[in-house]
């Protein structure tokens, strides 16, 4: 899995204008494992990365947030080795290392960012349910943010849907998070 975080202004103005962004609705795929395509920069939102093809490796493997580059295996002439699905609505745009002004710095950032994301993923599966859910929501980014599905949150935090539901309710009741909206379309409006 290759992830990197780059500033949206890492491209020259003319190249930035030439790249077309794509909006991905929550639950829709950015790409599927086994397909070919391009690497993508997430400019808004977050995605989950899953392995589907290999027996024993089915399910969530990582997540990527705004600023991360996903699908970089295709730069080595490989097919996508994960399926990337929007956890919350997101915006992505094609990314090529040749479009960066300093390719070496981007490669170093890739290594550092991948190591950092692994440690974040481990933390999402350790601690109390409240700590896990709190870390996950904080990692997703700017407030207000669209609340991911209970199943996505459960998969990523290693909890059950029921535990996630109870934890979110308890966090809202104690003021740790502020929620607004209806059950299937809630938004987090504050995180303490």
N, C-alpha and C positions, 0 to 999 in steps of 0.2 A: 504494500500500500504506500503510495507516494502522496504526501500532502505538503503544501508550502503556504505561507502567508505572505502576500505581497500587497503593497499599497496600491489602491486603485489608480493612483497617478504614476505608476511604474511604466506606463506607456507614453509615447509622445502624443501630443494633441491630435495630430493627423491620423495616427494609427488608432487611437482611442475612438475617434469618430467613425472610423471604418469598420469597427467591430460591432456586430449586432447582438444586443442582449436578448435573452429569452426568459420570460416569466414562467415559473413552474408552480402549479397549484399544490397545496398540501396533499400528499399521498401519490402524486404523479412521479414517474421516473425521469431523472435527468438522462440516464443511460442504463442499459442492462448488461449484466455479465455475459461475456461471450461475443458481444457486438464489437464492431470497430467504430471509430469516430475520432473525436478531438478531445483534448484536455479542456477542462472548464474551470473558470474562476468564479467563485461564489461572491457576488457583490452585495447581496442581501439574503437574509434567511439562513437556513441550515438544512443539511441532508444527513441521512443515515446511510451507511455503507454495509451491505450484506453480501455474504457468500451464499450462493444457491446451488452451484453445480456439483460440488464435491460432497460425497457421502461423509457424514460426520462433521462437516464444516458449515452446516446450514444455519443461517441466522445472522444476527447483528455482529459486526466486527469493529466498527468505528463510526465516528460522526465527523462532519466537517461544517464549519461555520463561515460567516462572511470573512473574506480575505483568503480563505483556503483554496488551493487548486486541487481538483479531483480528476481522476482518470488519466494520470500522467504516464501510466504504463503504455499507453498508445504511442507515446513519443519514442518508445523503443520498438516500434512496429509490432506491438502485441495487441490482442483484443482486450477489452475491459475485463479486469479480474474481479470486479465487484458489481453489484447493482446499486446505483445511487438513487434514493427516493427522498423527495422533499418532506422533511419533518413539519415544517411550517412553510408558508408561501415563500418562494425565493426567486431571486433573479441571478442568472448565470450568463457568462459570455465566454466565447472561445478563448483559449490561452495557448500561446506558443512561446517557448523560450527565446526565439529569435526576435520577438517583438519587444523584449526587455532591453533597456539600454545597457545593463550590466549582467550578462548571462551567468558569470561566475558567482556573483552575489546571490542570484536567485537559486542556484544549485546548493549553495551553503545554507540558505534559508530553508530549502526543502528538507535538508537533513535535520536541522535544528527544530523545525516545526513538527516534523514527523515524530521525533523523540518526545517533544512536549505533548503532542496529542495523545501518545500512548500513555503517558503518566496521567493525563486528564481522564482518559477512558478507564483506567484502573480505579481512580478515585470515585468515579461514578458508580462503581460496584462495591464500594466499601463504606462502612459507617452505618448509621441508623437510616431508616427509610426517609426521615425528614432531611438529613444531611445529603443523601443521594439526590433527592428531588430538588432541593435547594441549589446544589451545585449544578445540576443539569439545567435548570431554568436560568441561572446566572450565566452559564456558558453560552446560551443561545443568543444573547445579545441585548440590543436596545429595547427599552420599555417604551410604549406598550408592545407586547409580542403575542402573537397567536399561540395559544396553548396547543402543544402537540397532542395527538390522540393518547388515550390512556394506554393502549397497547404499545405504541411506540415508546412512551415513557417507561413502561414496565420492561420492555425488551432491553432498553439501554441501561436501566438502573439495576436490572437483575431482581426486580420485584414482581408481584402479581398485579394485575389491573385493579383488583379490589384494594390492595394495600396502597397503590398510588392514589386511588380515589379518596380513601380515608385520609391519607397524608395531605393531599391538597386541601381537603375540607378543613382539617385541623389547622393547617398553616394559614388558611384564610380566616378562620375564627380567631386565631391568636394574633393576627395582624402581620405575620411574617411575609405574606403576599397579599396583594389586592387583586381580586378577580372581577371581571365584568362580562356580561353577555350571557347567552343561553348555554345549556349544557354541551351541545355539540359545536358551539362556536364561541368559546370563551377566550378572553384575552387577559394576560397578566399585565396589570397596570402599575404594580409596585412590587419590589422585592427588598426586604429589610436585610 
